[in-house]
Amino acid sequence: MSASLNKAMIIGNLTQDPELRQTTSGQAVCSFSVATNRTWKDQSGEKQEQAEFHNVVAWAKLAEIITQYVKKGNRIFVEGRLQTRSWEGQDGVKRYRTEIVAENMVMLGGRGEASGFGGSSSDAAPIQVPVPADDEIKLEDIPF
């Protein structure tokens, strides 16, 4: 079996406060949305912008940390993997949702900086929260 890679990295702003829940087994899980922007010039030289909205899910300790320190408008770097889940809606229609399952998060300065750490963005260092991965990728497994 050949190696594969499922990695997503985004930098953007939270569109809402993270929502913390508990699974029936007591596991912490939080979900939130991050907006990213793409800017380009069209054929006539006009500047164009497009926003994308990414659904993100974090588990365990990372979920608790994100809920405690990250708020709507904060700029954030999220690294994780893409996962699509499906369910049947109340109307009987099968629905799909693709999300980034966060494995790492870095809080960044900028718009909506109020993070509860005090100080301004010029003297605040990014906070990185590593999450141990179950399936570590070894350098020898990467095909390039």
C-alpha positions in Angstrom: 0.0 0.0 0.0 1.4 3.4 -0.9 1.6 6.3 1.5 -1.0 9.1 1.3 -1.3 12.5 2.8 -4.4 14.3 4.2 -3.3 17.7 5.5 -5.1 21.0 5.7 -3.6 24.3 6.8 -5.6 27.5 7.0 -5.1 31.0 8.4 -8.2 33.1 8.9 -10.6 34.7 11.3 -13.2 32.9 13.4 -16.7 33.7 12.3 -18.3 32.8 15.7 -17.2 31.8 19.2 -16.2 28.2 19.4 -19.0 25.9 20.8 -17.8 23.3 23.4 -19.8 20.1 23.8 -19.2 16.7 25.5 -19.8 13.4 23.8 -21.8 10.7 25.7 -18.5 9.3 26.9 -17.4 12.7 28.3 -14.9 13.6 25.5 -14.7 17.4 24.9 -15.3 18.5 21.3 -15.6 22.0 19.9 -16.7 23.3 16.5 -16.2 26.6 14.9 -15.9 28.2 11.5 -12.9 30.1 10.0 -13.2 32.5 7.1 -10.3 32.8 4.6 -10.0 35.4 1.8 -8.6 35.1 -1.7 -7.7 38.2 -3.7 -6.8 38.4 -7.4 -7.1 40.8 -10.3 -9.5 39.9 -13.1 -8.9 40.3 -16.8 -9.7 44.0 -16.7 -7.3 44.6 -13.8 -10.0 45.0 -11.2 -9.3 43.6 -7.7 -11.6 40.7 -6.8 -12.1 39.0 -3.4 -13.7 35.8 -2.4 -14.3 34.5 1.1 -14.4 30.8 1.9 -15.8 29.4 5.2 -14.2 26.3 6.7 -15.8 24.1 9.3 -13.3 23.1 12.0 -13.7 20.5 14.8 -11.2 20.0 17.7 -11.2 17.3 20.3 -10.0 16.7 23.8 -7.5 19.2 25.4 -7.2 21.2 22.1 -11.0 21.7 22.1 -10.9 23.0 25.7 -8.0 25.4 25.0 -9.6 26.8 21.8 -12.9 27.4 23.6 -11.1 29.1 26.5 -8.8 31.4 24.5 -10.2 31.9 21.0 -13.2 34.1 20.2 -15.1 35.4 17.2 -12.8 37.6 15.1 -9.5 36.2 16.3 -7.0 35.3 13.7 -5.9 31.7 13.9 -3.7 29.1 12.1 -5.3 25.7 12.1 -3.5 22.6 10.9 -5.3 19.2 10.6 -6.9 16.7 8.3 -10.0 16.8 6.1 -12.9 14.5 7.0 -16.3 14.2 5.4 -19.2 12.8 7.4 -22.7 12.0 6.4 -26.1 11.7 8.1 -29.7 11.6 7.1 -31.7 14.7 7.8 -35.2 14.8 9.3 -36.5 15.2 5.8 -34.9 11.9 4.8 -32.3 13.5 2.6 -28.7 12.3 3.0 -26.4 15.3 3.9 -22.6 15.6 3.8 -20.2 17.9 5.7 -16.5 18.2 5.1 -14.6 19.6 8.1 -11.0 20.1 9.2 -10.2 18.0 12.2 -7.7 20.2 14.0 -4.5 18.7 15.2 -2.6 21.9 15.8 -3.5 25.6 16.4 -1.6 28.8 16.6 -3.3 32.0 17.8 -2.2 35.0 15.7 -2.4 38.8 16.1 -4.3 41.1 13.9 -8.0 41.9 13.6 -10.1 40.9 16.6 -7.0 40.4 18.8 -8.7 40.4 22.2 -7.5 37.0 23.4 -7.5 37.5 27.2 -3.7 37.4 27.3 -3.3 41.2 27.7 -1.0 43.5 25.8 -1.1 44.4 22.1 -0.4 42.4 19.1 3.1 43.9 18.8 4.2 42.4 22.1 2.1 39.2 22.0 3.8 36.0 20.8 1.8 33.3 19.0 0.7 30.5 21.1 1.2 27.0 19.6 -0.7 24.0 20.9 0.6 20.7 19.5 -1.7 17.7 19.6 -0.1 14.2 19.5 -1.1 12.3 16.4 -2.1 8.7 16.5 -0.6 7.9 13.2 2.8 9.6 12.9 4.1 10.1 9.4 7.7 9.0 9.0 10.0 10.8 6.5 10.7 7.5 4.7 7.0 7.1 4.1 6.7 10.4 2.1 6.9 9.6 -1.6 8.9 12.7 -2.7 
